[in-house]
Amino acid sequence: MAYDLVERRVFVTDLEVGMYVSRLDCDWSATPFPLQGVPITSRDDIDKLSKFCKYVFVDLHRRVAPAQTLPRVAMAARTAARPAINPRLVARHSYTDTASFEEEVPRAREAFNTMAAFAERLVDDIQAGKPIEPGAVEEAVRPMVASVLRSGDAFFWIESLRRRDSYTYQHAVGCSTLAAAFGRHMGFASETIESLAAGGLLLDVGKAQMPEEMLKRPGPLNDDEWAVARQHVSEGIAILDHSGVDDPEIRDMVTTHHERFDGSGYPAGLAGTAIPLSGRMAAIIDSYHAMSSMRPYRPAMSQHLALRQLYAGRDREFQGELVEQFQACLGVYPTGTMVELNTGEVAVVMVQNQARRLQPRVAILTRADKGPREDFLIVDLMNQADVVRREILRTLPAGSHGIDPREFFLQ
């Protein structure tokens, strides 16, 4: 069911039974409430909210019946009107790194090679009319998910260095990795994170049926071509149907990753929490990776700037709370981001410092005059012994000053 989201700010003390809370004035992750929203069915719901919030935002299009008097017919209609809360997408875990960055890098490299090789075969097989093997998808993403759960940075580091020339393969691997990291940050169970990672890998599987010339077009598409491009969602679902892929998270992600929180997306124009949570997450992941990747018609945006663009679209294209959680997941300067330091040196972010998100561990690649160093220098910006303290001055697009981190780390 599609509708325009209309919200009103209400003090918790003014809430009434029958209202539907769509947003809070605090971080959802710090509360026991699901991101899908809070139906006010009794005074107990209001009392629980009052422990965490001063005010909330109420969806004016939604009314819920009191819990005590909700008849079966009304309950059935309510369930049909919007998705029920998915028990798999509820935070139950708190993950911490169990391996150091240095310990995990070799395993992350092996997991990346496995998934990248599968992504290449996947596109070729679909173009040849072969079905997807659900078990093979799980086998491809499982080592990556295990790596991401052990270390929040190592796989992202390898992925940032090993991006392929083909945007199709690169986007599939990148979205899968982001989905796993986002799922870890949200505290989902490992099997749910594997489903999200598989969904990320298959987000654009329908594009394998699109004309290759159109996908690689250096200029904008005309209206007819844009209509064809939009069909990749329905093509993707048809491929999942043909292959017997019935995992609900995968299907929700493929179906709704182009829907937008304000109802402006496609193909169904869904809005708000009518979009499944995994679909709302996929929209953020897909947009972020697309913006920060080189495309035939534009250069890549820095990862930091891509995050800022997502933030600018919060509560319009994307759910605000989820954007904030995604930013917290990746950090202010995501792993792999090229930065310029206050010394003039160019560096690349390697490892996040959870205690000081503005002071990650970086690999310095140039001298102050931007000339390349003979070898890189690793500096933890949070723990510096030098007299001159280095700080990040600004982020840089990939390839700035002719610097390619791969020349230092993939020799």
C-alpha positions as CSV (number, residue, x, y, z in Angstrom):
1,M,0.0,0.0,0.0
2,A,1.5,3.3,-1.0
3,Y,0.9,6.6,0.8
4,D,2.5,9.9,1.5
5,L,4.2,10.0,4.8
6,V,2.8,12.8,7.0
7,E,4.2,13.2,10.5
8,R,3.5,15.4,13.5
9,R,5.8,16.1,16.4
10,V,4.0,15.1,19.7
11,F,5.3,15.3,23.3
12,V,5.1,11.8,24.8
13,T,2.8,13.2,27.5
14,D,0.3,14.1,24.7
15,L,0.3,10.7,23.1
16,E,-3.0,8.9,22.8
17,V,-3.9,5.2,22.4
18,G,-4.4,4.6,18.6
19,M,-1.5,6.7,17.4
20,Y,1.5,5.2,15.5
21,V,5.0,6.5,16.4
22,S,7.2,6.5,13.3
23,R,10.3,8.4,14.8
24,L,11.9,9.1,18.1
25,D,13.9,12.1,19.4
26,C,16.7,9.7,20.3
27,D,18.7,6.9,18.7
28,W,16.6,3.9,18.2
29,S,19.5,1.5,19.0
30,A,19.5,2.9,22.6
31,T,15.9,1.8,23.1
32,P,14.1,-1.6,23.1
33,F,11.8,-0.4,20.3
34,P,12.0,-1.8,16.7
35,L,13.0,0.5,13.9
36,Q,9.7,-0.3,12.1
37,G,7.8,1.9,14.6
38,V,5.8,1.8,17.8
39,P,2.0,1.3,17.7
40,I,0.4,2.8,20.8
41,T,-2.2,0.2,21.8
42,S,-2.2,1.0,25.6
43,R,-1.0,3.3,28.3
44,D,1.8,0.9,28.9
45,D,3.3,1.8,25.5
46,I,3.2,5.5,26.4
47,D,4.8,4.8,29.7
48,K,7.6,2.8,28.1
49,L,8.3,5.6,25.6
50,S,8.4,8.2,28.3
51,K,11.5,6.5,29.8
52,F,13.5,7.3,26.6
53,C,11.9,10.3,24.9
54,K,10.6,13.7,25.5
55,Y,8.8,13.9,22.1
56,V,8.2,11.6,19.1
57,F,6.9,11.8,15.6
58,V,3.4,10.4,14.8
59,D,2.4,9.0,11.4
60,L,-0.9,10.8,10.8
61,H,-2.0,8.2,8.3
62,R,-1.9,5.3,10.8
63,R,-4.4,4.5,13.5
64,V,-4.2,1.3,15.6
65,A,-6.9,-0.2,17.7
66,P,-6.5,-0.7,21.5
67,A,-4.8,-4.0,22.3
68,Q,-7.7,-5.1,24.6
69,T,-10.5,-4.7,22.0
70,L,-8.8,-5.4,18.7
71,P,-11.1,-7.9,16.9
72,R,-9.7,-10.6,14.6
73,V,-11.0,-8.9,11.5
74,A,-9.3,-5.6,12.4
75,M,-6.1,-7.5,13.2
76,A,-6.1,-9.1,9.8
77,A,-6.7,-5.8,8.1
78,R,-3.9,-4.1,10.1
79,T,-1.5,-6.9,9.2
80,A,-2.3,-6.5,5.5
81,A,-1.9,-2.7,5.6
82,R,1.7,-2.8,6.6
83,P,4.5,-5.4,7.0
84,A,4.6,-7.2,10.4
85,I,7.8,-6.7,12.4
86,N,10.2,-9.3,11.1
87,P,11.6,-11.2,14.1
88,R,14.9,-11.9,12.2
89,L,15.5,-8.1,11.9
90,V,15.6,-7.4,15.6
91,A,18.8,-6.5,17.4
92,R,19.9,-9.3,19.7
93,H,23.7,-9.3,19.6
94,S,26.5,-6.9,20.4
95,Y,29.6,-7.7,18.3
96,T,33.2,-6.9,19.1
97,D,36.3,-7.6,17.0
98,T,37.8,-11.0,17.9
99,A,40.8,-10.7,15.5
100,S,43.2,-7.8,14.9
101,F,43.3,-6.1,11.6
102,E,46.7,-7.7,10.8
103,E,45.5,-11.2,11.7
104,E,42.3,-10.8,9.6
105,V,43.7,-9.3,6.4
106,P,44.9,-12.7,4.9
107,R,41.6,-14.3,5.6
108,A,39.7,-11.3,4.3
109,R,41.8,-11.4,1.1
110,E,40.9,-15.1,0.5
111,A,37.2,-14.4,1.3
112,F,37.2,-11.5,-1.2
113,N,38.7,-13.6,-4.0
114,T,36.0,-16.3,-3.4
115,M,33.2,-13.8,-3.6
116,A,34.5,-11.8,-6.5
117,A,35.0,-15.0,-8.6
118,F,31.5,-16.0,-7.8
119,A,30.1,-12.6,-8.7
120,E,31.8,-12.8,-12.1
121,R,30.4,-16.3,-12.8
122,L,27.0,-15.3,-11.6
123,V,26.6,-12.6,-14.2
124,D,27.9,-14.9,-17.0
125,D,25.5,-17.7,-15.9
126,I,22.5,-15.5,-15.8
127,Q,23.2,-14.1,-19.2
128,A,23.5,-17.7,-20.4
129,G,20.0,-18.4,-19.0
130,K,21.3,-20.6,-16.1
131,P,19.4,-20.3,-12.7
132,I,21.1,-19.1,-9.5
133,E,22.0,-21.8,-7.1
134,P,20.9,-20.5,-3.7
135,G,23.4,-22.8,-1.9
136,A,26.3,-21.4,-4.0
137,V,25.3,-17.8,-3.0
138,E,25.4,-18.7,0.6
139,E,28.8,-20.4,0.2
140,A,30.1,-17.3,-1.5
141,V,29.1,-14.8,1.1
142,R,29.6,-16.9,4.3
143,P,33.5,-16.5,4.4
144,M,33.0,-12.7,3.9
145,V,30.4,-12.5,6.7
146,A,32.7,-14.5,9.0
147,S,35.5,-12.1,8.3
148,V,33.4,-9.0,8.9
149,L,32.1,-10.4,12.2
150,R,35.7,-11.0,13.3
151,S,37.0,-7.6,12.2
152,G,35.1,-4.5,11.2
153,D,37.9,-3.2,8.9
154,A,39.9,-5.9,7.3
155,F,37.5,-6.9,4.5
156,F,36.6,-3.3,3.7
157,W,40.3,-2.6,3.4
158,I,40.8,-5.5,0.9
159,E,37.6,-4.5,-1.0
160,S,38.8,-0.9,-1.3
161,L,42.1,-2.1,-2.9
162,R,40.7,-4.8,-5.1
163,R,37.7,-3.1,-6.8
164,R,37.3,-4.5,-10.3
165,D,37.0,-2.5,-13.5
166,S,33.5,-3.9,-14.1
167,Y,31.0,-1.8,-12.1
168,T,28.6,-4.8,-12.1
169,Y,31.0,-7.1,-10.2
170,Q,32.3,-4.3,-8.0
171,H,28.8,-3.1,-7.0
172,A,27.7,-6.6,-6.2
173,V,30.6,-7.3,-3.9
174,G,30.6,-3.9,-2.4
175,C,26.9,-3.9,-1.5
176,S,27.2,-7.4,-0.1
177,T,30.0,-6.3,2.2
178,L,28.2,-3.2,3.3
179,A,25.0,-5.2,4.0
180,A,27.1,-7.6,6.3
181,A,28.7,-4.7,8.1
182,F,25.4,-2.9,8.5
183,G,23.8,-6.0,9.8
184,R,26.6,-6.5,12.3
185,H,26.3,-2.9,13.5
186,M,22.5,-3.4,13.9
187,G,23.1,-6.4,16.1
188,F,21.3,-9.0,13.9
189,A,22.0,-12.8,14.2
190,S,24.8,-14.2,12.0
191,E,22.3,-16.2,9.8
192,T,20.3,-13.0,9.2
193,I,23.5,-11.1,8.3
194,E,24.3,-13.9,5.8
195,S,20.8,-13.3,4.2
196,L,21.4,-9.6,4.0
197,A,24.8,-10.2,2.5
198,A,23.3,-12.5,-0.1
199,G,20.6,-9.8,-0.8
200,G,23.3,-7.2,-1.3
201,L,25.1,-9.5,-3.8
202,L,22.0,-10.0,-5.8
203,L,20.5,-6.5,-5.6
204,D,21.1,-5.7,-9.3
205,V,21.0,-9.2,-10.6
206,G,18.2,-8.1,-13.1
207,K,20.7,-5.8,-14.8
208,A,22.3,-8.9,-16.3
209,Q,19.3,-8.9,-18.7
210,M,19.8,-5.2,-19.7
211,P,21.6,-4.2,-22.9
212,E,25.3,-3.9,-22.0
213,E,25.7,-0.8,-24.2
214,M,23.0,1.0,-22.2
215,L,24.6,0.1,-18.9
216,K,28.0,1.5,-20.0
217,R,26.6,4.6,-21.6
218,P,28.8,7.6,-20.8
219,G,25.9,10.0,-21.1
220,P,22.4,10.2,-19.6
221,L,19.7,7.8,-20.7
222,N,16.6,9.0,-22.6
223,D,13.1,8.4,-21.2
224,D,12.6,5.1,-23.1
225,E,16.0,3.8,-21.9
226,W,15.3,4.8,-18.4
227,A,12.0,2.9,-18.5
228,V,14.0,-0.2,-19.6
229,A,16.6,0.3,-16.9
230,R,13.9,0.4,-14.2
231,Q,12.7,-3.0,-15.3
232,H,15.9,-4.5,-13.7
233,V,13.9,-4.8,-10.5
234,S,11.1,-7.0,-12.0
235,E,13.8,-8.9,-14.0
236,G,15.6,-9.6,-10.8
237,I,12.6,-11.0,-9.1
238,A,11.9,-13.1,-12.1
239,I,15.4,-14.5,-11.9
240,L,14.9,-15.3,-8.2
241,D,11.6,-17.0,-9.0
242,H,13.2,-19.1,-11.7
243,S,16.0,-20.0,-9.4
244,G,13.8,-20.9,-6.4
245,V,15.4,-18.2,-4.2
246,D,12.8,-17.8,-1.4
247,D,14.8,-16.1,1.4
248,P,12.5,-13.2,2.5
249,E,15.4,-10.8,3.1
250,I,16.9,-11.4,-0.3
251,R,13.5,-11.0,-2.0
252,D,12.7,-7.8,0.0
253,M,16.0,-6.2,-0.8
254,V,15.9,-7.0,-4.5
255,T,12.2,-5.8,-4.7
256,T,12.4,-2.6,-2.8
257,H,16.0,-1.2,-2.9
258,H,14.8,1.6,-5.3
259,E,11.8,2.5,-3.1
260,R,12.2,5.7,-1.1
261,F,11.1,6.7,2.3
262,D,9.0,9.6,1.0
263,G,7.3,7.5,-1.6
264,S,9.2,8.9,-4.6
265,G,10.9,5.6,-5.5
266,Y,10.0,2.7,-7.8
267,P,8.5,0.3,-8.8
268,A,5.6,0.5,-6.3
269,G,6.0,3.9,-4.8
270,L,6.0,2.5,-1.3
271,A,6.6,5.0,1.6
272,G,7.7,4.9,5.2
273,T,7.6,1.6,7.0
274,A,5.5,0.1,4.3
275,I,9.0,-0.6,2.9
276,P,10.5,-3.6,4.7
277,L,13.4,-2.8,6.9
278,S,15.9,-4.8,4.8
279,G,14.7,-2.8,1.8
280,R,15.2,0.5,3.6
281,M,18.7,-0.7,4.5
282,A,19.4,-1.8,0.9
283,A,18.3,1.6,-0.5
284,I,21.0,3.3,1.6
285,I,23.6,0.7,0.8
286,D,22.9,0.8,-2.9
287,S,22.9,4.6,-3.1
288,Y,26.1,5.0,-1.1
289,H,28.1,2.5,-3.1
290,A,26.9,3.9,-6.4
291,M,27.8,7.4,-5.4
292,S,31.3,6.4,-4.2
293,S,32.1,4.3,-7.3
294,M,33.4,5.3,-10.7
295,R,30.6,5.3,-13.3
296,P,30.8,5.7,-17.1
297,Y,29.0,9.1,-16.8
298,R,30.8,10.6,-13.8
299,P,33.8,10.2,-11.4
300,A,33.5,8.6,-8.0
301,M,32.5,10.7,-5.1
302,S,34.6,10.5,-1.9
303,Q,33.1,8.1,0.6
304,H,32.9,10.9,3.2
305,L,30.9,13.1,0.7
306,A,28.6,10.2,-0.2
307,L,27.8,9.8,3.5
308,R,27.0,13.5,3.6
309,Q,24.7,13.2,0.6
310,L,22.8,10.4,2.3
311,Y,22.5,12.5,5.4
312,A,21.1,15.4,3.3
313,G,18.4,13.0,2.1
314,R,17.5,11.7,5.5
315,D,13.7,11.6,6.3
316,R,13.1,12.2,2.6
317,E,14.6,9.5,0.4
318,F,16.0,7.5,3.3
319,Q,14.8,6.8,6.9
320,G,16.7,9.2,9.1
321,E,17.5,6.8,11.9
322,L,18.9,4.3,9.5
323,V,21.1,6.9,7.8
324,E,22.5,7.8,11.2
325,Q,23.1,4.1,12.0
326,F,24.8,3.6,8.7
327,Q,27.1,6.5,9.3
328,A,28.0,5.2,12.8
329,C,28.7,1.8,11.2
330,L,31.2,3.1,8.6
331,G,32.7,5.9,10.6
332,V,33.2,9.6,9.7
333,Y,36.0,8.5,7.3
334,P,35.2,5.0,6.0
335,T,38.0,2.5,5.6
336,G,39.6,3.0,2.2
337,T,38.9,6.8,2.1
338,M,41.7,9.0,0.7
339,V,42.4,12.0,2.9
340,E,44.8,15.0,3.0
341,L,46.4,15.7,6.4
342,N,47.2,19.1,7.9
343,T,50.8,18.4,7.0
344,G,50.0,18.3,3.3
345,E,50.6,14.5,3.1
346,V,48.0,12.2,1.4
347,A,46.9,9.1,3.3
348,V,44.4,6.4,3.1
349,V,42.2,5.3,6.0
350,M,43.0,1.7,7.1
351,V,41.4,1.1,10.5
352,Q,38.7,2.9,12.5
353,N,39.3,4.0,16.1
354,Q,36.0,3.4,17.8
355,A,36.9,5.7,20.7
356,R,37.9,8.6,18.4
357,R,36.1,8.3,15.0
358,L,37.9,11.4,13.7
359,Q,41.3,9.9,14.4
360,P,41.6,6.6,12.5
361,R,44.7,4.7,11.7
362,V,46.0,5.8,8.3
363,A,48.7,4.8,5.8
364,I,50.6,7.9,4.6
365,L,51.4,7.6,0.9
366,T,53.0,11.0,-0.1
367,R,55.3,13.6,1.2
368,A,54.0,17.0,2.1
369,D,54.6,18.2,-1.4
370,K,52.3,15.4,-2.7
371,G,55.3,13.5,-4.2
372,P,55.0,9.7,-3.6
373,R,56.9,8.2,-0.7
374,E,59.2,5.3,-1.4
375,D,57.2,3.3,1.2
376,F,54.0,4.0,3.1
377,L,54.0,5.1,6.7
378,I,51.3,3.8,9.1
379,V,50.2,6.3,11.7
380,D,47.5,6.0,14.4
381,L,46.1,9.5,14.6
382,M,44.8,8.8,18.1
383,N,48.1,7.8,19.5
384,Q,50.9,10.0,18.1
385,A,54.4,10.4,19.5
386,D,55.6,13.0,17.0
387,V,56.0,16.6,17.9
388,V,53.9,17.7,14.9
389,R,50.5,16.1,15.4
390,R,48.8,15.0,12.2
391,E,45.1,15.6,11.6
392,I,42.7,14.9,8.7
393,L,42.2,18.2,6.9
394,R,39.8,17.0,4.1
395,T,38.8,13.9,2.2
396,L,39.8,13.4,-1.4
397,P,38.3,11.6,-4.4
398,A,39.9,8.3,-5.3
399,G,42.9,8.8,-7.6
400,S,43.7,12.4,-6.4
401,H,47.2,13.6,-7.2
402,G,47.7,10.5,-9.2
403,I,48.0,8.3,-6.1
404,D,46.7,4.7,-6.2
405,P,47.0,2.9,-2.9
406,R,47.1,-0.4,-4.8
407,E,50.6,0.5,-5.9
408,F,51.7,0.3,-2.3
409,F,49.7,-2.7,-1.0
410,L,49.2,-5.0,-4.0
411,Q,52.8,-5.5,-5.1
